[in-house]
């Protein structure tokens, strides 16, 4: 992770994500619904629901949307069901891409994902072809603008919270944790008064691939196509 800023990729995709805010809320609502169906409506007793609610908060999803999804998941009259499916493949210049989906029609989703790869300089790979290049980690970002805290002080807070690693840039402090420690680290930092710009359990690439300028446009098209799909919940890649 050292030397790689996930925050740069987050900010780089921010405008594209902002334009799809309604679609993002719809996808998160589906994740909340399934989390409630599997583990109940109380986030204190359902870690999966708490993590999805953190994701919703980081995406500025309105509380009323979250409450509506929880209520829907709690209703015995609701019988929707979704399968979690992960697709692996390569983008332009050998960039590794992981696609997580929540779908009620695997054939439809598989076809759409394959087309997004094939028409934008990529190709679907076999199971396990790229997943080994990523590691599941808790990730927290705290923006430094207006924050009167130096790196040493922040590092002490991170270590006291139980975080594994911190990377600092001019824009943000980025904190990585073991997934099992993520809730405690998040809660500790919030109790210390820090505003978390991003807090999630995610997939972190272990090695990065530099994407030439002439390949960046078509790769952005691939990401847009994948993120536009209603069944795709998350897309991870190792493009620098």
N, C-alpha and C positions, 0 to 999 in steps of 0.2 A: 504493500500500500504506500510505502514511503515514496514521496516524490510525485504521487498522483493525486490530483485534486478532483474529487467527485463533484465538488461545489462548482467548478468551472463548467462541467458538463450540464449540471442542473441549471445554471444561469444561461448557458448557451441555448438550452431548449425552452427557456421560460416563455418567450413570446409565442412560440408554437403551442405550448401548453395553455397559455392564457386564452388563446382563440378557441380552444376546445373545452373550456371549463365545464359547460353543461354536460358534455359527453363523459368527462372525467368523473363528475358527480354521479352520473348514472352507473358507471362501472364500480365505483366505490360502494354505492348503494347495494349492488349485487353481492359484493364481498361481505358487507355487513349482514345482509340477509342470510347468507350461507353460514357465517360465523355464529349467528344467533340460532339457526336451525340445529347446528351441531353442538353448541355449548351453552345455550341459554342467553338471556338478554342482559345479565348483570356483568359489566366489564371487569368488576373486581373478582369475579369467579370464573371469568372466561378470558384467558390471556389472548386468544386469537382475536376476539372482539375488541379488546383494548388496543391491540396493535393496529387493527383496521381503523379504529376511531382516531388513533394518532395520525394515521395517514390522511384521514379526512380533515383533521385539524390543520395539518401541514398544507393541504390543498385549499384551505379557506372554505371548506364546505359548510354551508349554513347548518346550525343546530337542528332546525326543523326538518331538513333533509335526512339527517342522521336519525332523529327520533322516528321519522316515518319509516325508514328502512328497518329499524329495530322492531317497531310495532308490526310491520309486515312479517318479519321473520318469526315473531312470537305467535302469530295467528295460526290456529290449527286448520283454518280454512285454506291457507296458502299451501300449495303442493308443488311449486316449482323446484326443479332440481338441476344442479350444474356439476359437471365434471371438471376437475383441475387437470389440465394437460400442458406439458412443457415441450416446446419445439426448439431444436438446436440447429444452427446453420452458420453460414459465412456470408459476410457482406463484401463489398469491393475491397481489394487489396488484402484479403484474408482476415478481415475483422471478424471476431467471434461475436455471435449474437444469440442471446437466450430470450425466448418469448414465452411468458406465462399467460395462460388463458383460463377462463372460467366459462364453460360453454354448455349449452343444452343440445348441441348438434356437432359432434366431433368431425363428421365428414365435411360439413360446411366450413368449419373453422380451419381444418387442415388444408383444404383447397385454397382458402383465402390467404393463409400464411404462405403457402408455397408460391402462389402467384406474386405476392409482395416481394419475396426473395428473387424469384426468377426474372421478373421484369425490371429489377433494379440492381443488376450486377452481382447478385448473390446466388446461393444455392442452399437448400435444406440438407442437413447432415444427419447421420445416424444418431441414435440415442447414446449419449456419453461423448460425442465428438468434440464438444466445446465446454460442457458443464464443468469439467475438471479445471478449467482456467479461471473459475470463479469460486469465491468463498462466501458463505453466508455470514453476515456480520450485522451487528447493531450499528447504526450510523446516526450521528447527531451533528447538526451544523448550527453554529451560533454566529450571527453576523457581527462584525467588529465596529461597524459604523455607530457612533454614539456610545460605545461601550468603553468605559475607562478601566480596563483590566489588562495588565501586561501578560505576556506568554507564560512567565514563571508562575504567576498567581493562578492562571487558568489551568495550567498543568497540574498544580497541586490539588485543585478542585476535582479535576478529572480522575487523578489517582485515588483520591479519597473516596470518590463515588464508585470506584471499581472499574473504570475504563482501562482499556488495554493500550491505546495509542492515541496521540493527538498530533495533528498537523496544523500549522498556522500559516496563513497567508495574509496579505494586506486586507482581504475582504472578509475572511471568516476563520473561525476555529472549527476544525473538523475532528470529531471524536469517534473512535471505533471501539466496539465492545464485543465480547462473546454474546451470541444471541440470547443465552439464558440469563445474562447479567443486564441486558438492555433495559428492562423495566426499572430496576433499581437505580441504574445510572441516570436514566431520564428523570425519574422522580426526584433524585437528589439534586440534580442541576436546577430543576424547576424550583425546588424548595430554597435554593440559594439565590433565587431571584433572576436567573438567566432566562431570556426569551429564546426559545428554540425555533429556529427558522425551518429546520427539517429534523424529524425524528422518526426513524423507521428501521425495521429489520429488512435488509436488502442483500443483493448479490454484488460483491466487490470483485472486479477483475484483478488477477494477480500479476498479469503482465499486460502492457499496453502496446497497441499497434498504431504507428503513425499513419494517418490517412492523407495522401497527397491532395493538394488543393483541387486538382482536376477530378478527383473522385468524391469530393465532399458533397457536391450537389446531388448526385445520384443516391448517395447514402442517406442524405436528408429525406429524399423522396421515399426510400425504403422505410425509414422510421415513421414518416407521416402516414404511409399506407398501413403499417402495422398498428400504429396508435389510433388510427381512425376506425379500426375494426371493433365493433361492439363487444366481441368476445375476448379480445386481448386486454388483459389487466395490467401487465407490466412488460417492458422491453429493456433488456440489459445488454451492454456491449463494451468492448475494450478499445474503442477508437480513441486516439489521442487528439 
